[in-house]
Amino acid sequence: MAYTIPNSCSKCGICLPECPTGAIQLEEGEYWIEPGLCDRCEELDEPKCIISCPLNLPVPLPQKKGRYKAESHLATSPSLFP
């Protein structure tokens, strides 16, 4: 599960040095999490960034909802599917 830092972040910076993989980034005054670097501190019950944050942020990123698009195929033999 990926995590994100919402706009309600107080930008205190406590989480930045706590991340063992360096996934928390600071750009133009905004904190964000690089999903490719974040391993969710798998060895712990809860990620270090959440434990150290006074607001209990970051939060899990909501899963994307979407549709699966499959190519339509014509039946090779119409008698197979009456």
C-alpha positions in Angstrom: 0.0 0.0 0.0 1.4 3.4 -0.9 1.3 6.4 1.4 0.7 10.1 0.7 1.2 13.2 2.7 -2.0 15.3 2.6 -2.4 19.0 2.6 -3.2 19.0 6.3 0.6 18.4 7.0 2.0 21.0 9.3 5.4 20.8 7.4 7.3 20.3 10.7 9.9 18.1 9.0 10.1 15.5 11.8 9.3 12.6 9.4 12.1 13.5 6.9 15.1 12.1 8.9 13.0 9.2 10.2 12.5 7.5 6.8 15.1 4.7 6.5 14.8 4.6 2.7 14.8 8.4 2.0 11.3 8.1 0.4 10.1 11.3 1.9 11.0 14.2 -0.3 10.9 18.0 0.1 10.3 20.1 -3.0 9.3 23.7 -3.1 8.2 23.6 0.6 5.9 20.5 0.0 6.6 17.1 1.4 5.7 14.0 -0.6 6.5 10.3 -0.7 8.3 8.6 -3.6 6.3 5.3 -3.9 9.2 3.5 -5.5 11.5 4.1 -2.5 8.9 3.5 0.2 8.9 0.0 1.6 6.3 0.9 4.3 8.9 -0.1 7.0 7.8 -3.7 6.5 9.9 -4.8 9.6 7.6 -2.7 11.9 3.9 -2.7 12.6 3.6 0.9 11.5 5.8 3.0 9.3 8.3 5.3 11.1 7.0 8.4 9.5 3.5 7.8 11.0 5.0 7.0 14.4 7.1 10.2 14.5 4.4 12.5 13.1 2.4 14.5 15.7 -0.6 14.5 13.3 -0.3 10.7 12.5 0.4 11.5 8.8 1.1 10.2 6.1 -2.1 8.4 5.2 -2.6 5.4 2.9 -3.2 6.4 -0.6 -6.7 5.4 -1.8 -6.7 2.7 -4.4 -7.6 3.8 -7.9 -10.9 2.6 -9.3 -11.1 1.9 -12.9 -12.3 -0.4 -15.6 -10.5 -3.2 -17.3 -10.5 -2.7 -21.0 -10.3 -5.9 -22.9 -10.2 -6.2 -26.7 -13.3 -7.8 -28.1 -12.8 -10.9 -30.1 -15.1 -12.5 -32.6 -16.1 -16.0 -31.9 -14.4 -18.4 -34.3 -17.3 -20.7 -34.4 -20.8 -19.3 -33.6 -22.0 -22.8 -32.7 -19.7 -22.9 -29.6 -21.7 -20.1 -27.9 -25.4 -20.6 -28.6 
